[in-house]
């Protein structure tokens, strides 16, 4: 069962790494941020609720409060799409995904604020390694970082904050609801948010443009349908720490796919930064357990 859980989580995380391909392609064809987000969330909404209906999953016994909380949590998914895709309007996909991955240390801050869990020495070590990795991966040393648009950098960092919020709050709210329905409810919240934010795009939305629907379908599939479904099925079979570590595959998948398909260049120093960011995730998630095990072995030896 553990092997199945690891496989499902890896597929879900890797899937999200392909979103830059569809988003960048959409922008190159002239579609707006609003059009891509609206179509993506609508398709995801139809797919997830369609699957829920097919499985005949009932919402009976679920309080209105839980339904509202799940949709509210889902708005963080919508915000992540808006900020992350918005960043890709200004930045190479490889830089945008690196900024998104700042959710590693931002999540630590959320936990500190909302659950009063004080970060450990391992957490701070992870933070230091993450920031050093960002310095290398973003191209600061080569000087290219400072020529990047400030708007793109800000949007990328905001995507990290919103994604950290999704990871934190989705594990706290209405966890007894069926995973498929939870995903559908969250996408519902995302769709409502996106429609409110991009209401000005609705009158001019090209409803019969099959090219837009194809790209939107691709983004929806790899960004809003496969990841939550595979995570919902795989994550319960393994530990939360292992799930977070496995999720780091999203970063190299996004960068490699951007290099191969979008022809973006990534230097050796930037790759070193990517490795450090992934190492920081391992340190953050497994470091405390390793130290406790080491201390326990020492005590047994004495």
N, C-alpha and C positions, 0 to 999 in steps of 0.2 A: 504493500500500500504506500509506503514511503517513497519508493521509486516512482510510482504513478503520480504522487503528489508533486515530486520534484520536476517530473517531465511536464506536467500541466502548467506549473508556475513558470518554467523556462519558456514554454511556447507562448504563454500570455505576455510575458515581459518582452520577449523577442519581437512579438507582433507589434507592440507599441513603437518599437524602434524603426518601423518602416513608415510611420506617419509623415516624416519630412518629405519623402519621395512624392506622395500625392499632393501635399500642401504646396511644395515648391513648384510642382508641375501646374497646379491650379493657378498660382500667381503668375507664372510665365504665360499662361493662356489668357490672362486679363481678368480673371475672376477676383472678386473682392473678398476681404476677410469675412464680412458679414454673410455673403453668399455661401462660402465654403462651410462656415459654422452652422448656418441654418439648415442646409441640406444634410450635412453630416448628422446633426442631432435628430432631425426628423426621421432619417433612415434608421438610425439606431433605436429611436423610440418605437417605430413600427416593428422592427425585428425582435426586440426584446419583449414587447408586450404580445407580439404574435406567438413567440415561443412559450410565453407564460400561459396564454390561452390554450395552446396546443396541449400543454401538460396539465391543463385544467387546475392550475394552482389557485386556491381561493384566498381572499384577503379577510375572510371571516375571523373574528377574534382579534384582529389587529386594530389597535386604537387609532383614532384620528391623529392623536399626538405623535405616534410613531410614524404614521404615514407622512405627516408634515415634516418631521425631523429628517426622514430619509430624503425627501425632495429638497429640503434645505441643504443637506449635506451634498446632494448632487450638484448644487450650484457651484461648488468648488471645482467640479469636473468641467463645467461650462467656462468658468473663469480661467482654468488652466488652458483650455483650448484657445480661448481668446488671446491670452497673454503669450502662450507658446507659439501659436501660429502667427500672431502679430510680430513677435520677435524675428520670425523667419522672413518677414517682409524686408527687414533691414540687415539681417546677419546671415552668414553661412549656417546651414543646418547643424554643422558640427559644433559651432559655438553656442547656438541656441539650446542644444541638448545638454551641453556642459552647464549652462546657467540653470536649466531646469533641475539638474541633479544636485543643486544646492539644497534641495529638500532634505538631504541627509542631516545637515546640521541645523536647518531651520526647524525640523521636526523635534529636535532636542530642545529647542527654545519653547515650542508649543507645550511639550511635556512638562517642562519646568514651570510654565505659567499656569496651565490648567490642572495639572495633577500634583503640583508641588514636589515633583521628583527632582532632586538636585543632581545635576550631571556629575558623573564620576571622572576620575583621572583619565580613564580609558576614553570617555566621551570627548574630553578636551584634546586628548592626543589625536583622536579621529578628526576633530575639527581642524587642528593644525595641519594634518596631512592633507585633508580635503582642500583647504585654502592654498597650500603650496602646489597641489595638483592643478588647481584652477589657474594659478599664475603661469604654470608651464603650458597647460592645455589651451589657454585662451590666446597665447601668442604674445604675452606681455614682453617676454625677453627679446623676441625678434622685432618688437616695436609696432607690429601690425595691430595690436589691441587698441592703441590710442587713436587709430584712424577709423574705428568702428563707430557708427552712430549711437549717440547717447540714448535715444529713444529705444533702439533695439536692445541695448544692454539692460535698460530699466524694465522693459517688458519681459525679457528673459528671466530676470531676477524675480519679478512678480509671479511668474509661472512657477518658480520654485516655492514661493510662499503659499500659493493656492494649492499646489499639488501636495505639499506637506500637510495642509489643512485637510485635504481629502483622505490621505493615508491615516491621519490621526483620528479624525471624527468618524470615519466609516467603520472603524473598529470599536467605537464606543456606543453607536446608536442602533437600536432595534436589531441586535444580532440574532434574535430568534426567528426572524422572518426568512422565508426561503431565499437562498442566494440569487436565484433568477429574478424573483420579484424585487429584491433589494436593488439589483442592477437596473431593472426597468423603472423603479421609482426614482432612482438617482438620475437616470437619463431624462426622466420627465422634468425634474427640477432644472436640469441643464438646458433642456429645450425651452422652458419658460423664460429662463434668464437670457438666453441667446436671442429669443424673439423680442424681448423688452429692449435689450441693448442695441439690436440691429433693426428696430422697427422701421427705420427709414429705408432699409433695403427691400422690404416686403413688396411695395408697389411695383418695383422694377425687376423683381426676381424672375429670371427666365425659366418659367416652369416647364417648358417643352424643349429645353436644351439638354439633349441626352448626354453630351460631353460633360456638362456640369454634374449631372446625376451619376455618371460613371465615376468621376473623380471623388465626388462626395460619398459615393458608396464605398469606394476604396478606403477613404479616411475613416468612415464609420466602422467598417469591418475591422481594420487593424488598430483603430484607436478607441472605439467605444463599444464594440460588441465582443470580440474575441478576448481582450484582456480581462474585463470583469468576469466573464463566464468561466474562463480557465482558472483565474485566481480563486473564484468562489468555490470551484470544485477541488482544486489542488491544495490551496492554503490550509484547510482544516486537517489535511493528512500529514502535515509537517509542522515544525515549530515556526513561530512568527519570525524569529531571528534568521532561520534558514531561508524562509520565504523572501526576506528583505535582501539577503546576500545573493540569492539566485536572481532577483529582480535586476541586479546590476548588469546583467547581460544586455539589457536595453541600450546601455550607453555605447558599447563597441558595435552593436548591430546597427544603430543609427549612424554612427560615424563611417563604418565600412560601406554601408549602403549608399551614403551620401558621396563617398569617394568613387564608388563604382558606377552608380547610376546618374548622379548629379555632377560628376567630374570635379568635386571639390578636393582641394589639396590639403593634406594634413602632414605636418613635419614630424620627424622623429622625436623632437622635444615635446611636441603636443601629445604624441602617443604616450610618452613617459608620464605626462600629466594625467592622461586618461587612466593609466595603470595605477597611479597613486590615488586617484579618486575612488576606483574600485577597491583598492587595498584599504582605504579609509572606511568603506562600508563593512568590510570583513572585520576590521579592528573594532568598529563601533558595535557590531552585532555579536561578535564572538569573543571579544577581548576579555570581558568580565568573567565569562564562563571559563575561559582558559586560565585566568589568574586564580579563580576559586579552586579549580582542579589542581593547579600547581601547589597552592597553599595546603590543600587537603592532603596531597601526596607527601608534602614535607612533614605535616603533623603526624601522619601515619608512620613515617620513617623514624620519627623521634619516639 
